[in-house]
Structures are given as structure tokens and as C-alpha cells.
Amino acid sequence: MESEEYKKSGSGAYGGIESGGPVANKKNFRGWDVILRFLALALSLAAAVLLGVDKQTTTVALTLVPTLPPVNVPVTAKSHYMSAFVFFVVANSVACCYAAISLLLTLANRSSKKGIITIVIVLFDLIMVALLFSSVGAAAAVGLLGYKGNSHVQWRKVCDVFDRYCDQGGAAIGLSGGASLAFLVLVVLATLNLHKKH
């Protein structure tokens, strides 16, 4: 009779609870999955908004003729002036929307076996990792030029003039890097979880 109950409850399970620790590990994985998706959502949203609204106007002394006094000219720096920053904002917006959708799918399918949905989500997580890391690289390269300049091609640094603009851009790049890492950890955890099943 005890063996019949064992068979009814499913292979490798007793009384509806799997033997060993897979259920605890699965619940633990799903908990981390939700936390990391929410973290990726918040960080990518904050990064997109922070760089998207980044703007600073300052006055620069411009010397037209050496014998005349310099002329003060108002100059504005906006994030959409650089294509790398536009790419960064769009990439983080896409990642934010995807994180929201995948979070809803994860919460809706917590109790059921996901199968193909899990594989699709992992693939899109991997795409988000590539998208975010490429946008972080592009924005960081432009930011580094603004911070240090390039003496070989006579590009002057601008972050000494637009300090708040550069600081806000740097913070956005850091937040997006955190979102990239959150998606990367999601991919690693899902891969390890799939590897344990086989």
C-alpha cells in the first residue's frame, strides 16, 4: 500500500514532495529569477531616463580675434546630439520593456512547467545581454572621449565644461552596466538549471 502511494505521487516523489532538494532549489531559482528581472527592469529604466533627459547649458568664452576680448557664448549639451547616446537610450528602453514582459510571464507561469517558454526567455535574456553591453560600450567610448579628449586628432575634452552632464551620463552607464549584469546572471542561472535537469 505504501508503494502504491509512492507510485501515485509520481516518480521520485513522496506525498507530492520530491525527494532530495530539487523543489527547494527550483523555488529558490524562481525567487532569484523574479528579483533579478525586477532589478534589470529598474536599472535599465533608470539608465534610459537619466541619459534621456541629460542636458546642460553653460557659457563658454570664445576668442574670435586675439586682439579683442572673448565673447561669451551659451552652449548646450544634450544626449541626443550623439548617436551612441541615442542607441544607449533606445537599447535600455527595449531592455526595460522586455524585462517587464518577461517578469509578467515569469510570475504568471510560476506553478506550471514552462518548457518552450523558458528556452525563449533565456534566448531573449541573452539578446538583452548583448544589446546592453554593446550600448554600454558605445556610450562609455564617447564618454571617455568627452572626459579625456584625444590629443592625436585634436578633440578637446568637454567634461571640464559640462561637468554635471558628464556625471549624469556616467551614472546612467553604471546603472545600465548593472542591468547587463542582472541579465547575464539570469542566463547563467537558467543554463545551470537546465544543466542540472540533464
N, C-alpha and C positions, 0 to 999 in steps of 0.2 A: 504493500500500500504506500509505503514511504517512497519507493522507487517510482510508482505511478505519479505521485505528486511532483516528484522531481522532473519526470518527463513532461507533465502538463505545463510546468512553469517555464519550460524552454531549456534548450541545451546550454550547459554551463551556468545555469541559474538555479536558485533555490528560493521558492516562495516569492518570485518576482524580483529578487535581488541577485545580480550577477555575482558569482564567486570571485574573490580577489578584489581588485580595486578599480576596474575599468569604469564603473558608473561614477565613482568619485572623481576620477581623472577626467571623464567626459564633462561632468558638470563644472569642474574646475576650469577646463579648457573653454567651455561656453561662457563662463563668467569673465575670463580674461578676454575672450573674443568681443564681448559687449563693451567692456571697459576700454579696450584698445580702439574699437571703432568709434566710440564716443570721443575719445581723446583725439583721434585723427580728424574727426568732424570739427571739433572745437578749434584745434590748432590751424587747420587749413582755412577755416572761416576767418579766424583772427588774422592770419597772414594775408589773405586776399583783401580784407577790409583795410588793414594797416597800410599796405603798399598802395592800394587803390585810391585812397584819399590823401596820400602823401603829397604835400605841396608846401613850398616855402618861397616867399618873396623877400628879396633883400636888395639893398642898394650897393652897387659896385662903382668905384671910382675909375673912370675910363679916360685915359690920356690920348687925345686926338693929335695934338701938336705939342712937342716938348716945351715950347715957349709959353704956352697957355696953361692955366690951371686945369686940373682934371674935372671932367663932367660927371656928376653922379647920375647913374642910370639905374632904374629899377629893373631887376631881373627875377624871373620866376622859374622855379624848377618844379616840374610835375612828373609823376610816374609814367604817364602815357607818352612822354616825349621819347622814351627809349623802348624799342621793340622788345628787348629782353625783359623789361619790367611788365610790359603788356602780356607777354607769354606767361610770365610768372603769375600774374593776377588771374588769367584765364585758366591756367593749369590748376591753381589752388581752388578756384571756383568749381571746376569739374570734379576735383577730388572731394570737395566738401559735399557736393550733390550726391556723388557715388557713396560716400561714407554714410550719408543719411538713408539712402535707399537700402544699402547692404545692412545697416543697423536694423531697419524695419523688417527686412527679410529674415535676419538672424533671430530677432525677437518673436516673429510670427511662427517660425519653424523650430522653436526650441525643443518641443516634445517629439516631433516626428523625425523620421530618418530622412535626411536631405538628399543623399546620393548625388545626382547631377547638379543640383543647385549648389552644393558645396564646391564641386570642381569649378563651376562657372565663377563663383565668388572668389575662389583662390586665384583663378586666372586674371580676373579684373583687379584683385589686390596687387598682383604682380605688375599689371599695366600701370596702376597708380604709383607704385614704387618707382618705375622707370620715368613716368611723367613728372613726378615731383622732384626726383633727383636731377633730372635734366633742367627743369625750371630753376631749381636752386643753384645749379652750376652756372647757368646763363646769367642770372641776376647777381650772383656773387662775383663773376668775372667783371661785369660792368661796374659793380660797386667798388671793386678793388681798383679799377681804373680811376674812379671818382675819388677814392681815398688817397691813392699814391701817385696817380698820373702815370705817364710814360715818357721818359726823357728822350727815348730814341726817336719817337715820332712827334715830339714837342706837344704832347697832350698834357695840359696842366691839371693838377688836382683841383677839385671843386668842393671837397668836403670841408675845407677850412673856411669857405664862404657859406655853404649850405649845411651847417653842422646838424641842425635838427632834422632836416630832410634825410641826411645820411644815417643818422642814428635810428630814425624810424624805419628806414629801409633795411638796416642791419637787423633790427628786431624782427621784422617780417621774415627775413631769410632764415633766422634762427628758429622761428615758430614753424615755418614750412619744413625745415630740416627735422624737427620733432615729429611732424605729421608723416614725413617719409619713413622715419624710423619705426613709427607705430604700424604703418602698413607692412614694413619689412618684417617686423616681429610677428604680425598676423600670418604672413606667408610661411615663415619658419615654423610657427606652431602648427599650422594646418598640415604642412609637409611631415612634421614629426608625428602628428596624429594619424595621418594616412599610413605612414611607415609602420606604426605600431600595430595597425589592423592587419597588415600582411605578413 
